[in-house]
Amino acid sequence: MLTSLRYLAGTAGASGFGSRTTAEEATAGCGDLGHVTAIITGATSGIGAETARVLAKRGARLVLPARSLKAAEDARARLRAECPGADVVVLPLDLSSLASVRRFVARFLALGLPLNLLVNNAGKYADRFAVSEDGVEMTFATNYLGHFLLTRLLLEKMAETARATGVEGRIVNVSSTIHSWFAGDDAVGYLDRVTRRKIPYDPTKAYALSKLANVLHTRALAERLREMNANVTANCVHPGIVRTRLIRDRDGLVTNTVFFLASKLLKTIPQAAATTCYVAVHPAVAGVSGKYFADCNEASPSRLGASSEEATKLWSFSENITAEKIQKTSVHVSAGGFRLQVQSSNADHGMALA
């Protein structure tokens, strides 16, 4: 009850910020970010776009991956209109495709840029069951697995940048409090069953699972960064409840009514981007890793989200199904569960725009 009252009142927590803090307010004391190069997924709209706007305003160089290059170019134009001279790079990326993730990383590395900050923000809510070209349930593939591979392939670049510059690298995974809605104790087993159509598809549970995976990924990633002795941290955030394009497939009378009745509980997009921006660049978060944040303050994830055993299990599973074999690797589901299969992708055979 006390937590809810603090949220509604916007009372500041230990960080000095609260639920009503905006992204600009959360970064006001961070100084010039001209030394920061950041990749932000899902930055063409919603929370990601606001995150990009505020970081560009503070001077950061941005790399915007997107499925739609036109949407990314439009986002770049908006950023440059508000922040003349903003350094913004646009590259194609379809997070649901493992092959596309690999092509994106190859293109980015070829640019020879440093990498200080990775914000894994993109997400989707799939109302209908679908599988990716790699044979993985689409919500899980987009919200988690693509980000897992993206992060893994960029880790050495981030560690190298931190060594060369002496500036701490940061990885921010955007999760949700909805991760706590996944009540099962076997995330991998549930994914296998729903992908093989052994159980009915529940879009909310699928979304909750993908957000739980973001939390578990953060926990395991922080441990591996410590083992690497890398000057890079990893944390995850709950941005708050806000109506964005994420639920565009759910628009309708019921959804519209629910959001109208809950309007007092909703954050604005600038408020929803605050925790991401705070964890990404604020000096107070230096050295903090493996934590879960909400309203710009440390918070507690669900029981399952705090499980080191589940985090290790998910990491091993993710490594196995994203492993690159002789050619581009895909995942195929058979009666016995997940197995690897070679498959090519035509997700983004277009030119990169820099």
Backbone torsions as a table, in degrees:
resi	resn	phi	psi	omega
1	MET	NA	-44.4	-178.8
2	LEU	-62.6	-40.6	178.6
3	THR	-61.6	-42.0	180.0
4	SER	-64.4	-41.6	179.3
5	LEU	-64.5	-39.8	177.7
6	ARG	-64.1	-39.0	178.6
7	TYR	-62.8	-49.1	-177.7
8	LEU	-63.7	-35.7	-178.8
9	ALA	-82.6	-15.7	-177.6
10	GLY	72.9	23.9	-178.2
11	THR	-61.7	133.9	-179.3
12	ALA	-69.3	143.4	175.7
13	GLY	-95.2	-159.0	-176.6
14	ALA	-61.2	-27.9	-178.8
15	SER	-75.4	-14.5	-174.1
16	GLY	94.2	-1.8	-179.8
17	PHE	-121.0	163.7	-179.6
18	GLY	-146.9	-162.7	-173.7
19	SER	-66.2	-23.0	-178.3
20	ARG	-97.3	1.8	176.8
21	THR	-67.0	139.7	175.8
22	THR	-96.3	165.4	179.9
23	ALA	-61.9	-37.8	178.2
24	GLU	-64.9	-41.0	178.8
25	GLU	-66.2	-38.5	-177.8
26	ALA	-69.0	-21.2	-178.2
27	THR	-110.5	4.7	-174.9
28	ALA	-59.5	-31.7	-178.1
29	GLY	-99.2	17.0	-175.2
30	CYS	-90.5	-6.9	179.5
31	GLY	73.4	-169.6	-179.0
32	ASP	-75.6	133.7	-178.6
33	LEU	-105.9	27.0	-178.7
34	GLY	-62.0	-16.9	179.3
35	HIS	-88.8	-1.5	-173.4
36	VAL	-102.6	129.9	169.1
37	THR	-111.6	125.3	-173.5
38	ALA	-126.3	136.3	168.3
39	ILE	-101.1	127.9	179.7
40	ILE	-127.0	113.9	176.9
41	THR	-82.8	152.8	179.4
42	GLY	64.9	36.9	-173.9
43	ALA	-98.1	12.9	-179.0
44	THR	-89.7	-11.2	179.3
45	SER	-158.7	168.5	171.6
46	GLY	60.9	-141.3	-176.4
47	ILE	-62.3	-39.1	179.3
48	GLY	-63.0	-40.2	179.0
49	ALA	-65.2	-39.4	178.8
50	GLU	-69.5	-38.3	175.7
51	THR	-59.1	-46.2	179.3
52	ALA	-63.1	-42.7	-178.5
53	ARG	-61.1	-46.7	-176.8
54	VAL	-68.4	-41.2	179.2
55	LEU	-67.9	-36.6	175.8
56	ALA	-64.7	-40.0	178.6
57	LYS	-61.4	-31.7	178.3
58	ARG	-84.8	-1.4	173.3
59	GLY	104.7	0.7	-176.9
60	ALA	-70.9	146.7	169.4
61	ARG	-81.5	134.3	-176.2
62	LEU	-116.5	142.0	169.7
63	VAL	-117.0	119.5	-176.7
64	LEU	-109.9	104.9	174.4
65	PRO	-84.1	146.5	179.0
66	ALA	-161.2	149.3	173.8
67	ARG	-67.4	-42.0	-180.0
68	SER	-98.8	111.1	179.0
69	LEU	-65.9	-31.4	177.8
70	LYS	-64.0	-43.4	178.6
71	ALA	-62.8	-38.8	179.4
72	ALA	-69.1	-39.3	177.8
73	GLU	-65.2	-38.6	177.1
74	ASP	-64.2	-40.7	178.3
75	ALA	-63.1	-41.7	177.8
76	ARG	-62.2	-41.0	179.7
77	ALA	-63.4	-40.4	178.5
78	ARG	-64.8	-41.1	179.8
79	LEU	-63.9	-42.7	-178.8
80	ARG	-71.9	-27.2	177.1
81	ALA	-67.8	-38.3	179.6
82	GLU	-85.5	-33.0	-177.6
83	CYS	-123.8	78.7	-178.4
84	PRO	-53.3	134.8	-179.5
85	GLY	85.5	2.3	179.2
86	ALA	-59.3	135.5	179.8
87	ASP	-92.5	105.0	-174.9
88	VAL	-129.8	123.7	179.1
89	VAL	-108.7	136.8	179.8
90	VAL	-115.0	130.0	178.6
91	LEU	-138.3	148.3	-179.9
92	PRO	-76.7	141.1	176.7
93	LEU	-160.1	126.9	170.4
94	ASP	-113.3	105.6	-174.6
95	LEU	-66.2	-18.8	179.0
96	SER	-77.2	-9.4	-177.8
97	SER	-112.8	118.4	179.1
98	LEU	-64.2	-36.0	178.3
99	ALA	-64.7	-39.5	178.6
100	SER	-65.6	-38.3	176.9
101	VAL	-60.4	-43.8	179.7
102	ARG	-64.8	-39.2	178.6
103	ARG	-66.5	-39.7	177.9
104	PHE	-59.6	-48.8	-178.3
105	VAL	-60.9	-41.7	178.7
106	ALA	-61.4	-42.9	179.4
107	ARG	-65.7	-42.5	179.8
108	PHE	-64.2	-46.8	-178.7
109	LEU	-62.4	-32.6	179.3
110	ALA	-66.5	-20.6	178.5
111	LEU	-73.1	-19.1	178.5
112	GLY	72.7	22.2	-179.8
113	LEU	-86.4	154.2	171.0
114	PRO	-74.9	172.0	175.4
115	LEU	-144.1	110.4	-178.8
116	ASN	-100.9	-28.9	-170.6
117	LEU	-141.0	131.2	175.2
118	LEU	-124.9	117.6	178.6
119	VAL	-110.5	107.1	179.4
120	ASN	-87.8	86.3	-170.8
121	ASN	-105.0	-29.5	-171.8
122	ALA	-59.5	143.7	177.9
123	GLY	-160.2	160.7	176.6
124	LYS	-144.4	155.9	174.7
125	TYR	-119.7	109.9	-175.6
126	ALA	-96.2	111.5	-178.6
127	ASP	-68.5	-29.0	-178.7
128	ARG	-117.0	147.9	-179.0
129	PHE	-65.3	134.9	175.1
130	ALA	-155.5	156.9	175.5
131	VAL	-119.5	152.1	178.9
132	SER	-75.4	173.0	177.6
133	GLU	-63.0	-17.3	178.3
134	ASP	-93.5	4.5	176.4
135	GLY	82.7	19.4	-178.9
136	VAL	-108.9	141.5	177.7
137	GLU	-49.7	133.7	-165.1
138	MET	-63.6	-40.8	-179.5
139	THR	-63.8	-45.1	179.3
140	PHE	-64.6	-41.4	-178.9
141	ALA	-63.0	-43.2	-175.8
142	THR	-78.6	-48.2	-173.0
143	ASN	-77.0	-30.1	-175.4
144	TYR	-122.0	-58.2	-167.8
145	LEU	-63.5	-41.6	177.2
146	GLY	-61.6	-39.7	177.6
147	HIS	-68.9	-35.5	177.3
148	PHE	-59.5	-49.3	-179.1
149	LEU	-67.1	-42.5	178.7
150	LEU	-56.1	-47.5	-179.3
151	THR	-64.0	-45.5	-178.1
152	ARG	-60.9	-40.4	-177.7
153	LEU	-74.0	-19.1	-179.3
154	LEU	-101.6	-4.0	-175.6
155	LEU	-58.3	-45.6	-177.3
156	GLU	-65.6	-38.1	176.9
157	LYS	-62.7	-40.9	179.5
158	MET	-67.4	-42.5	178.9
159	ALA	-64.8	-39.5	178.8
160	GLU	-64.4	-43.2	178.6
161	THR	-62.7	-42.5	-179.8
162	ALA	-64.3	-39.3	178.3
163	ARG	-65.2	-43.1	-175.2
164	ALA	-72.1	-32.3	-173.7
165	THR	-104.2	-19.9	-175.2
166	GLY	75.7	8.4	-179.9
167	VAL	-101.5	127.8	-179.3
168	GLU	-59.8	132.3	173.2
169	GLY	-87.2	151.6	-179.9
170	ARG	-136.3	139.5	174.6
171	ILE	-118.1	128.3	-179.9
172	VAL	-121.5	118.3	175.9
173	ASN	-99.6	122.3	179.7
174	VAL	-88.0	110.7	180.0
175	SER	-106.8	-144.7	178.6
176	SER	-167.3	153.1	174.0
177	THR	-63.0	-17.2	178.0
178	ILE	-64.7	-14.7	176.6
179	HIS	-57.4	-27.5	-178.5
180	SER	-75.1	-10.5	178.9
181	TRP	-77.1	-14.4	176.4
182	PHE	-79.0	110.3	-170.9
183	ALA	-94.9	-11.9	-178.0
184	GLY	-72.5	164.9	178.8
185	ASP	-105.2	4.1	-176.9
186	ASP	-136.1	85.2	-176.2
187	ALA	-62.8	-45.1	-178.3
188	VAL	-65.2	-42.0	179.2
189	GLY	-63.0	-40.0	178.6
190	TYR	-64.3	-44.0	179.3
191	LEU	-59.4	-42.2	179.3
192	ASP	-61.9	-45.3	-176.9
193	ARG	-67.2	-41.9	-178.4
194	VAL	-71.1	-34.4	179.3
195	THR	-67.8	-36.6	179.5
196	ARG	-85.5	6.5	177.5
197	ARG	61.6	31.1	175.9
198	LYS	-80.2	-20.3	176.6
199	ILE	-134.7	156.4	-179.3
200	PRO	-64.5	148.1	177.5
201	TYR	-78.7	126.9	176.6
202	ASP	-117.2	107.4	-174.0
203	PRO	-60.2	-35.7	-179.9
204	THR	-69.8	-41.0	178.7
205	LYS	-67.6	-37.5	177.7
206	ALA	-63.4	-41.5	177.6
207	TYR	-65.3	-44.5	179.3
208	ALA	-60.0	-40.7	178.2
209	LEU	-62.0	-42.7	-179.1
210	SER	-65.2	-35.7	178.7
211	LYS	-74.2	-33.3	172.9
212	LEU	-63.6	-40.8	178.6
213	ALA	-60.9	-37.2	175.8
214	ASN	-60.0	-41.6	179.8
215	VAL	-66.9	-46.9	-179.6
216	LEU	-65.2	-38.0	176.5
217	HIS	-57.9	-44.7	-179.5
218	THR	-60.0	-43.3	-178.3
219	ARG	-63.0	-48.7	-179.4
220	ALA	-68.6	-38.1	-178.8
221	LEU	-63.8	-42.3	179.5
222	ALA	-59.8	-39.0	179.1
223	GLU	-66.7	-41.3	-179.7
224	ARG	-69.5	-33.7	176.0
225	LEU	-64.9	-37.5	176.0
226	ARG	-65.8	-39.9	178.7
227	GLU	-65.1	-33.6	177.5
228	MET	-75.0	-12.5	-173.5
229	ASN	57.7	36.4	-179.1
230	ALA	-88.5	141.2	176.3
231	ASN	-84.0	58.6	-177.1
232	VAL	-138.2	135.3	178.5
233	THR	-112.1	161.1	176.8
234	ALA	-137.7	126.7	177.7
235	ASN	-139.8	161.4	177.4
236	CYS	-125.1	158.1	-174.1
237	VAL	-135.3	149.3	166.3
238	HIS	-104.3	112.8	-175.1
239	PRO	-73.5	-22.4	-174.3
240	GLY	112.2	169.3	-179.1
241	ILE	-87.9	119.9	-178.7
242	VAL	-147.5	144.0	-179.9
243	ARG	-86.7	112.4	178.0
244	THR	-127.0	-173.3	179.2
245	ARG	-69.2	-7.5	179.8
246	LEU	-54.3	-36.7	-176.5
247	ILE	-104.3	26.3	-175.9
248	ARG	-59.9	-28.6	179.0
249	ASP	-73.6	-9.7	-176.7
250	ARG	-104.6	3.6	-178.3
251	ASP	-57.6	137.7	179.8
252	GLY	168.2	-179.6	-175.5
253	LEU	-59.7	-46.3	-176.8
254	VAL	-64.6	-49.2	-179.9
255	THR	-61.1	-44.7	-179.4
256	ASN	-62.0	-39.8	-179.5
257	THR	-66.7	-44.3	-179.8
258	VAL	-59.9	-45.5	-178.7
259	PHE	-68.2	-31.8	176.6
260	PHE	-66.7	-45.4	-179.0
261	LEU	-67.2	-29.3	-177.5
262	ALA	-95.7	12.4	-171.5
263	SER	-57.3	-30.9	-179.2
264	LYS	-71.3	-18.5	-179.3
265	LEU	-93.2	-13.1	-174.9
266	LEU	-79.6	149.5	171.3
267	LYS	-94.6	156.6	167.7
268	THR	-76.7	164.5	178.8
269	ILE	-62.4	-42.2	175.6
270	PRO	-59.3	-34.8	176.7
271	GLN	-72.2	-38.9	-178.4
272	ALA	-66.9	-28.7	179.8
273	ALA	-82.9	-7.5	-173.5
274	ALA	-63.0	-45.6	-176.3
275	THR	-66.3	-40.6	176.6
276	THR	-57.9	-49.3	-178.3
277	CYS	-66.0	-39.3	178.7
278	TYR	-60.6	-50.3	-178.5
279	VAL	-68.0	-30.4	-177.4
280	ALA	-70.7	-38.1	-169.7
281	VAL	-136.3	-8.4	-174.5
282	HIS	-72.0	136.5	-179.9
283	PRO	-59.5	-27.9	-177.4
284	ALA	-67.1	-16.9	-177.7
285	VAL	-96.6	2.2	179.9
286	ALA	-57.0	130.4	177.0
287	GLY	82.2	-8.3	179.6
288	VAL	-84.4	130.4	-176.5
289	SER	-148.6	147.5	178.0
290	GLY	78.8	16.8	-174.9
291	LYS	-105.7	165.0	178.8
292	TYR	-115.6	129.9	-176.4
293	PHE	-121.1	145.5	171.7
294	ALA	-144.7	140.4	-179.8
295	ASP	53.3	39.2	176.7
296	CYS	63.9	24.5	177.2
297	ASN	-139.7	152.3	175.1
298	GLU	-60.7	141.5	179.5
299	ALA	-139.5	-179.7	-178.6
300	SER	-109.5	130.3	175.0
301	PRO	-76.9	-178.3	177.6
302	SER	-68.5	168.5	177.7
303	ARG	-56.1	-45.4	-179.5
304	LEU	-68.0	-36.0	179.3
305	GLY	-66.7	-21.0	-179.8
306	ALA	-95.0	4.7	-175.3
307	SER	-83.9	114.8	176.6
308	SER	-66.0	-34.8	179.8
309	GLU	-64.3	-44.9	179.2
310	GLU	-67.5	-35.7	178.6
311	ALA	-64.5	-43.6	179.0
312	THR	-65.0	-40.6	179.6
313	LYS	-63.2	-45.0	-179.8
314	LEU	-66.2	-38.7	179.4
315	TRP	-60.9	-46.6	180.0
316	SER	-62.1	-44.2	177.9
317	PHE	-59.4	-45.2	-177.7
318	SER	-66.8	-40.6	176.5
319	GLU	-60.6	-41.4	-177.8
320	ASN	-64.9	-44.6	-174.5
321	ILE	-84.4	-10.2	174.7
322	THR	-103.1	0.0	-178.3
323	ALA	-62.2	135.6	-179.7
324	GLU	-92.0	123.1	178.2
325	LYS	-95.2	-142.3	-174.5
326	ILE	-62.8	-42.8	177.0
327	GLN	-119.3	-160.9	176.1
328	LYS	-65.3	136.9	-173.5
329	THR	-99.4	141.9	173.3
330	SER	-129.6	168.2	178.9
331	VAL	-111.6	130.9	177.5
332	HIS	-121.2	137.8	-179.2
333	VAL	-101.2	123.6	176.2
334	SER	-116.7	-177.3	-178.3
335	ALA	-59.7	-27.1	-178.8
336	GLY	-89.2	1.9	179.8
337	GLY	114.9	-154.6	-176.5
338	PHE	-78.1	137.0	169.9
339	ARG	-140.8	161.4	-176.7
340	LEU	-90.6	145.2	-179.4
341	GLN	-149.6	141.0	179.1
342	VAL	-78.7	133.5	180.0
343	GLN	-156.4	138.0	179.6
344	SER	-92.2	165.7	-178.3
345	SER	-131.7	143.3	174.3
346	ASN	-116.1	29.5	-172.2
347	ALA	-60.4	-39.4	-173.5
348	ASP	-151.4	52.6	178.2
349	HIS	-78.7	64.9	178.7
350	GLY	-130.3	178.3	-178.7
351	MET	-83.3	142.1	174.1
352	ALA	-76.8	144.6	179.6
353	LEU	-114.3	120.5	-179.4
354	ALA	-117.2	NA	NA
